[in-house]
Amino acid sequence: MKKALSLSVKIFIVVSLVATFYSSETLAQNTVRQYSVSPLIIDINAQPRDIIKRTIKIENRENRQLRLYATVNEVAVYADGTLKDFTTPSMTDGSNSITSWLSITRGRIQIPANETHEVDLNIKIHPHAKPGEYHAFIGIASGSNQPAAEALVKAGQAPGVMLRIAIDEEPLAPVRLERFFIDRFVTNNQLAAATIAINNPAENPQPYNGEIIFYDTRGREVGAVPVSGEGGFNKGRNVIEFEIPPNLRWGRHKAFLSIQYGENFSSSITDTDYFYMIPIMQLIILFILMLLLTIAISYWYHRRQLAREYIASSNEAEPIPLVFRNTNSTEQDHDVDLRTNSKR
């Protein structure tokens, strides 16, 4: 009797497990058939203070409108793999809580039949985020309300997106550009150089890559010089020189510096400097022309002064001698009669 009872209990347990399994499979298949969520995984390497945006796509495969809810849960990957409840940012310090870094709509998502809807996922890393790996599951479930949808997600009966955020062990230390300099007047392209002084506060060298782009007075690009180094920026002050292009012509130029540094070149620095290109031969020719022009102007001015002095001396009146007689003359000998203003 006991053996028969024990056998009946075992059969009941097996049947119950099989029924549960098939009911779960059927629910999962129905959910998948109703809508799909992509991407399945979002993998991000970030630094404190980073702001990252991603998009989650939900495709409605039904011929009717769907009402869905999004829920965010932290995943304990290295423990038992269970989903933890969502914790509001005000309840944590934020330095080690991935859920407090995430922002996604908590309202109802309505998707018309056979259409695709995009949901924005905003990630804002805490300024004092602790190094390590953080995991979260963003579930998209269909339910009458938010609590019902969260229950389906925790039961593993709703699709979603697995999110992994890795915070580096040593945050990237920003380098400081102390100086970007080119001589104000450049007379020889082959001897001129662009000087870059950068201070790296990090203990380890930071790789870098970039370029210096040169523009003329019209804003046209006339040359570029690559900026890169095998060892990267060492700790402390780094002074690096790069030759400027040899084909720069006469006139004013602008040099634009752009450098990306760090792992995967995640940060950048920029600066601008202006200089004048005056080749030495052209400078000598210009000096000779200016000297000849000065001599010509001086000679012309001197000749003009001599001409003025000559004309002035030629126009001066010569003195006329006057002779007075002591004798008397008759009236008819007078040339002009002052009384009648006529000649006698």
DAVENQUI-V192371 format. One record per backbone hydrogen bond with DSSP energy under -0.5 kcal/mol. NH is the residue of the N-H (numbers start at 0). CO is the residue of the C=O. If there is no record, write none. Layout:
BEGIN
[[NH,CO] [NH,CO]]
END
This chain:
BEGIN
[[4,0] [5,1] [6,2] [7,3] [8,4] [9,5] [10,6] [11,7] [12,8] [13,9] [14,10] [15,11] [16,12] [17,13] [18,14] [19,15] [20,16] [21,17] [22,18] [23,19] [24,20] [25,21] [26,22] [27,23] [28,24] [29,25] [30,26] [31,27] [32,28] [33,29] [34,30] [35,58] [37,56] [41,161] [43,41] [43,163] [45,43] [45,165] [48,124] [49,46] [51,122] [53,120] [55,118] [56,37] [57,116] [58,35] [59,57] [59,114] [60,33] [60,58] [61,33] [65,110] [67,65] [67,108] [68,140] [70,138] [72,136] [74,134] [75,81] [76,74] [78,75] [80,75] [83,73] [90,87] [91,88] [97,95] [99,96] [100,97] [101,97] [101,98] [102,121] [108,67] [109,107] [110,65] [110,108] [113,61] [114,111] [116,57] [118,55] [120,53] [121,102] [121,119] [122,51] [123,100] [124,49] [124,122] [128,125] [129,94] [131,166] [133,164] [135,162] [136,72] [137,135] [137,160] [138,70] [138,136] [139,158] [140,68] [140,138] [142,66] [142,140] [148,144] [149,145] [150,146] [151,147] [152,148] [153,149] [154,150] [155,152] [156,151] [160,137] [161,39] [162,135] [162,160] [163,41] [164,133] [165,43] [166,131] [166,164] [167,45] [167,165] [170,168] [173,171] [175,198] [177,175] [177,196] [178,196] [180,194] [185,275] [186,184] [190,187] [191,187] [193,241] [194,180] [194,192] [195,239] [196,178] [197,237] [198,175] [199,197] [199,235] [200,198] [205,232] [206,204] [208,259] [209,226] [210,257] [211,224] [212,210] [212,255] [213,222] [214,253] [215,219] [218,215] [221,213] [222,213] [224,211] [226,209] [227,225] [228,207] [232,205] [233,231] [235,199] [237,197] [239,195] [239,237] [241,193] [243,191] [247,244] [250,276] [252,274] [253,214] [254,272] [255,212] [255,253] [256,254] [256,270] [257,210] [258,268] [259,208] [260,266] [261,206] [264,261] [265,262] [266,260] [268,258] [270,256] [272,254] [274,252] [275,183] [276,250] [277,185] [277,275] [279,186] [282,278] [283,279] [284,280] [285,281] [286,282] [287,283] [288,284] [289,285] [290,286] [291,287] [292,288] [293,289] [294,290] [295,291] [296,292] [297,293] [298,294] [299,295] [300,296] [301,297] [302,298] [303,299] [304,300] [305,301] [306,302] [307,303] [308,304] [309,305] [310,306] [311,307] [312,308] [313,309] [314,310] [315,312] [320,318] [332,329] [333,330] [336,341] [337,335] [340,336] [341,336]]
END
